[in-house]
């Protein structure tokens, strides 16, 4: 067969294979890549700090369980038990540091009955020295938020519960059991003023003008 004839035959074969879709095709198959395995990050679990035995008898404020309200202060009695201080005076009769409570998680705690007045606290006016002088509110000697309306004993307890209190003024005509105005004092300026209807009960150990 002549060379020209061979070329014509080859071309015709190529055209024929193209028209009917038959031919040789080459495809590149990608090599699979290995996907790195990611180690899941462990999420740290938060655990509550165990309540120290040193808190027993201390004042606390509660998170997650606060049956007496946001401002409530309790006494921690141990074993996840607590009692509410219903008044500042009662709190002060048990714990002079009750105004600086420790905030803890109280979830699962048991609330027992409210605390009553500490029977060993100062409760009679013989421990206070009654004086015939008085300082008026205008002189700046009163503690904030005065007066308070209480009996004589309750006024003493309120003063005992406040380390800044030096004593309190009260009307002479009121009996010990009368609920009346008491002005808790933070200072005794000199000179003092005498008053025929009021007197000041000086806290034990307090230095007062004479």
BATIDO-638682 format. One record per residue (C-alpha): residue number from 0; z negated, x, y negated. Coordinates in Angstrom, 2 decimals, padded with zeros to 5 digits. Each point is the difference from the previous one (the first is absolute). Layout:
// residues N
+-----+---------+---------+---------+
: num :       z :       x :       y :
+-----+---------+---------+---------+
: NUM :       Z :       X :       Y :
...
+-----+---------+---------+---------+
This chain:
// residues 210
+-----+---------+---------+---------+
: num :       z :       x :       y :
+-----+---------+---------+---------+
:   0 :  000.00 :  000.00 :  000.00 :
:   1 :  000.92 :  001.27 : -003.35 :
:   2 : -002.60 :  000.88 : -002.55 :
:   3 :  001.08 : -002.69 : -002.47 :
:   4 : -000.20 : -002.62 :  002.72 :
:   5 : -003.59 :  001.01 :  000.83 :
:   6 : -001.05 : -000.30 : -003.64 :
:   7 :  001.53 : -003.48 : -000.23 :
:   8 : -001.85 : -001.12 :  003.16 :
:   9 : -003.33 :  001.30 : -001.28 :
:  10 :  000.38 : -001.74 : -003.35 :
:  11 :  000.92 : -003.28 :  001.68 :
:  12 : -003.09 :  000.23 :  002.20 :
:  13 : -002.20 :  000.56 : -002.99 :
:  14 :  001.47 : -002.97 : -001.82 :
:  15 : -000.38 : -002.18 :  003.09 :
:  16 : -003.65 :  000.94 :  000.51 :
:  17 : -000.72 : -000.71 : -003.67 :
:  18 :  001.56 : -003.44 :  000.15 :
:  19 : -001.89 : -001.17 :  003.07 :
:  20 : -003.33 :  001.61 : -000.98 :
:  21 : -000.12 :  002.50 :  002.78 :
:  22 : -000.91 :  003.53 : -000.77 :
:  23 : -002.59 :  002.65 :  000.13 :
:  24 : -002.90 : -000.28 : -002.40 :
:  25 : -002.84 :  002.38 : -000.66 :
:  26 : -003.41 : -001.22 : -001.17 :
:  27 : -002.98 :  002.00 : -001.01 :
:  28 : -003.21 : -001.38 :  001.52 :
:  29 : -002.98 :  000.96 : -002.12 :
:  30 : -002.73 :  001.85 :  001.77 :
:  31 : -003.13 : -002.21 : -000.03 :
:  32 : -002.81 :  001.44 : -002.04 :
:  33 : -003.57 : -000.36 :  001.13 :
:  34 : -002.17 : -002.14 : -002.32 :
:  35 : -003.30 :  001.71 : -000.68 :
:  36 : -002.97 : -001.98 :  001.16 :
:  37 : -002.39 : -000.71 : -002.86 :
:  38 : -003.67 :  000.09 :  000.82 :
:  39 : -001.66 : -003.10 : -001.49 :
:  40 : -002.52 :  000.80 : -002.70 :
:  41 : -003.45 : -001.17 :  000.93 :
:  42 : -001.65 : -002.18 : -002.65 :
:  43 : -003.56 :  001.07 : -000.63 :
:  44 : -002.51 : -002.75 :  000.62 :
:  45 : -002.72 : -000.49 : -002.60 :
:  46 : -003.48 : -000.28 :  001.38 :
:  47 : -003.01 : -001.22 : -001.91 :
:  48 : -002.63 :  002.57 : -000.70 :
:  49 : -003.11 : -000.85 :  002.01 :
:  50 : -002.81 : -001.28 : -002.17 :
:  51 : -002.58 :  002.70 : -000.39 :
:  52 : -003.54 : -000.72 :  001.01 :
:  53 : -000.91 :  001.35 : -003.42 :
:  54 :  001.34 : -003.24 : -001.52 :
:  55 : -002.66 : -002.08 :  001.72 :
:  56 : -002.11 : -001.58 : -002.73 :
:  57 :  002.57 :  000.84 : -002.70 :
:  58 :  001.94 : -002.29 : -002.32 :
:  59 :  003.62 : -000.64 :  000.96 :
:  60 :  003.06 : -001.84 : -001.27 :
:  61 :  002.42 : -001.43 :  002.53 :
:  62 :  003.71 :  000.13 :  000.70 :
:  63 :  001.83 : -002.35 :  002.43 :
:  64 : -003.08 : -002.20 :  000.44 :
:  65 : -001.90 : -001.08 : -003.09 :
:  66 : -001.58 : -003.44 :  000.54 :
:  67 : -002.01 :  000.02 : -003.24 :
:  68 :  002.87 :  000.86 : -002.33 :
:  69 :  001.58 :  003.01 : -001.65 :
:  70 : -003.03 :  001.02 : -002.08 :
:  71 : -002.49 : -000.35 :  002.85 :
:  72 : -002.24 :  002.90 :  001.00 :
:  73 : -001.62 :  000.13 :  003.41 :
:  74 : -002.65 :  002.02 :  001.79 :
:  75 :  001.27 :  001.66 :  003.16 :
:  76 : -002.52 : -000.46 :  002.82 :
:  77 :  001.83 :  002.00 :  002.67 :
:  78 :  001.87 : -001.15 :  003.11 :
:  79 :  002.69 : -001.64 : -002.18 :
:  80 : -002.51 : -002.39 : -001.53 :
:  81 : -000.54 : -000.65 : -003.69 :
:  82 : -001.91 : -002.24 : -002.39 :
:  83 :  000.91 : -001.13 : -003.49 :
:  84 : -001.97 :  000.89 : -003.14 :
:  85 : -000.06 : -003.35 : -001.84 :
:  86 : -001.35 :  001.41 : -003.30 :
:  87 : -000.21 :  003.40 : -001.70 :
:  88 : -003.79 : -000.32 : -000.07 :
:  89 : -000.22 : -000.42 :  003.76 :
:  90 :  002.44 :  002.86 :  000.51 :
:  91 : -002.06 :  002.24 : -002.27 :
:  92 : -003.19 : -000.82 :  001.86 :
:  93 :  001.52 :  001.55 :  003.15 :
:  94 :  002.40 :  002.65 : -001.24 :
:  95 : -000.09 :  001.69 : -003.42 :
:  96 :  003.59 :  001.20 :  000.60 :
:  97 :  001.38 : -003.43 :  000.87 :
:  98 :  002.28 :  000.12 : -003.08 :
:  99 :  002.01 :  002.82 :  001.60 :
: 100 :  001.00 : -001.50 :  003.36 :
: 101 :  002.22 :  001.67 :  002.58 :
: 102 :  003.25 : -001.90 :  000.66 :
: 103 :  000.78 : -000.31 :  003.71 :
: 104 :  002.13 : -002.08 :  002.38 :
: 105 : -002.19 : -002.91 :  001.12 :
: 106 :  002.45 : -001.58 :  002.44 :
: 107 : -001.95 : -001.17 :  003.04 :
: 108 : -003.37 :  000.11 : -001.76 :
: 109 : -002.67 : -002.66 :  000.40 :
: 110 : -001.49 : -001.52 : -003.16 :
: 111 : -003.69 : -000.82 :  000.37 :
: 112 : -002.18 : -002.06 : -002.36 :
: 113 : -000.33 :  001.04 : -003.66 :
: 114 : -002.63 :  002.62 : -000.78 :
: 115 : -003.22 : -001.18 : -001.59 :
: 116 : -002.17 :  001.81 : -002.53 :
: 117 : -001.57 :  003.18 :  001.32 :
: 118 : -003.73 : -000.84 :  000.31 :
: 119 : -000.89 :  003.64 : -000.68 :
: 120 :  001.71 :  000.06 : -003.41 :
: 121 : -001.98 : -000.20 : -003.25 :
: 122 : -000.75 : -003.69 : -000.51 :
: 123 : -003.00 : -000.37 : -002.27 :
: 124 : -000.40 :  000.59 : -003.72 :
: 125 : -003.04 :  002.27 :  000.47 :
: 126 :  002.51 :  002.80 :  000.70 :
: 127 :  001.56 : -000.56 : -003.42 :
: 128 : -001.86 :  000.61 : -003.24 :
: 129 :  000.18 : -003.03 : -002.35 :
: 130 :  000.27 :  001.09 : -003.65 :
: 131 :  000.03 : -002.16 : -003.10 :
: 132 :  003.06 :  001.70 : -001.49 :
: 133 :  003.59 : -001.12 :  000.38 :
: 134 :  003.44 :  001.33 : -000.90 :
: 135 :  002.63 : -002.51 : -000.98 :
: 136 :  003.55 : -000.14 :  001.35 :
: 137 :  001.38 :  000.96 : -003.40 :
: 138 : -001.72 :  003.39 :  000.23 :
: 139 :  002.23 :  001.03 :  002.95 :
: 140 : -002.87 :  000.50 :  002.42 :
: 141 :  001.10 : -002.57 :  002.60 :
: 142 :  002.01 :  000.70 :  003.12 :
: 143 :  003.39 : -001.78 :  000.18 :
: 144 :  000.22 : -003.70 :  000.87 :
: 145 : -003.45 : -000.99 : -001.24 :
: 146 : -002.01 : -002.15 :  000.22 :
: 147 : -000.45 : -000.98 :  003.64 :
: 148 : -001.68 : -003.27 :  000.94 :
: 149 : -002.65 :  000.68 :  002.63 :
: 150 : -003.69 : -000.13 :  000.87 :
: 151 : -002.24 :  002.93 : -000.90 :
: 152 :  000.18 :  001.43 :  003.52 :
: 153 :  003.77 : -000.33 :  000.06 :
: 154 :  000.26 :  001.74 : -003.37 :
: 155 : -002.03 :  002.90 :  001.39 :
: 156 :  002.22 :  000.20 :  003.06 :
: 157 :  003.09 :  000.02 : -002.23 :
: 158 : -001.46 :  002.87 : -002.00 :
: 159 : -001.00 :  001.87 :  003.16 :
: 160 :  003.56 : -000.33 :  001.28 :
: 161 :  001.44 :  001.67 : -003.11 :
: 162 : -000.79 :  003.67 : -000.51 :
: 163 :  000.79 : -000.33 : -003.72 :
: 164 : -002.54 : -002.76 : -000.54 :
: 165 : -003.23 :  001.06 : -001.78 :
: 166 : -001.60 : -003.44 : -000.06 :
: 167 :  000.69 : -003.50 : -001.30 :
: 168 : -001.08 : -002.40 : -002.73 :
: 169 : -001.15 : -003.54 :  000.73 :
: 170 : -001.67 : -002.83 : -001.89 :
: 171 : -003.79 :  000.10 :  000.20 :
: 172 : -000.40 : -003.74 :  000.46 :
: 173 :  002.06 : -000.05 :  003.18 :
: 174 : -001.91 :  000.05 :  003.29 :
: 175 :  000.89 :  002.42 :  002.75 :
: 176 :  001.81 : -002.72 :  001.96 :
: 177 :  001.97 : -001.37 : -002.97 :
: 178 :  003.71 :  000.76 : -000.06 :
: 179 :  000.62 :  001.36 : -003.46 :
: 180 :  001.90 :  002.66 : -001.95 :
: 181 : -000.68 :  003.64 :  000.79 :
: 182 :  001.63 :  002.80 : -002.01 :
: 183 :  000.29 :  003.15 :  002.09 :
: 184 : -000.41 :  003.11 : -002.16 :
: 185 :  001.86 :  003.29 :  000.09 :
: 186 : -001.91 :  001.66 : -002.85 :
: 187 : -003.15 : -000.29 : -002.12 :
: 188 :  000.85 :  001.04 : -003.56 :
: 189 : -002.71 :  001.02 : -002.41 :
: 190 : -001.55 : -001.52 : -001.97 :
: 191 : -000.67 : -002.99 :  002.23 :
: 192 : -000.47 : -003.53 : -001.29 :
: 193 : -002.86 : -002.28 :  000.92 :
: 194 :  000.71 : -003.63 :  000.71 :
: 195 : -002.47 : -002.84 :  000.49 :
: 196 :  002.11 : -001.99 :  002.47 :
: 197 :  001.69 :  002.72 :  002.06 :
: 198 : -001.23 :  003.03 :  001.90 :
: 199 :  001.58 :  002.82 :  002.00 :
: 200 : -000.85 :  000.88 :  003.59 :
: 201 :  000.33 :  003.77 :  000.33 :
: 202 :  001.31 :  001.32 :  003.30 :
: 203 : -002.41 :  002.29 :  001.90 :
: 204 :  000.58 :  003.65 : -000.79 :
: 205 :  001.89 : -000.79 : -003.20 :
: 206 : -000.82 :  001.76 : -003.24 :
: 207 : -000.30 : -002.52 : -002.80 :
: 208 : -000.94 :  000.26 : -003.70 :
: 209 : -003.59 : -000.69 : -001.01 :
+-----+---------+---------+---------+
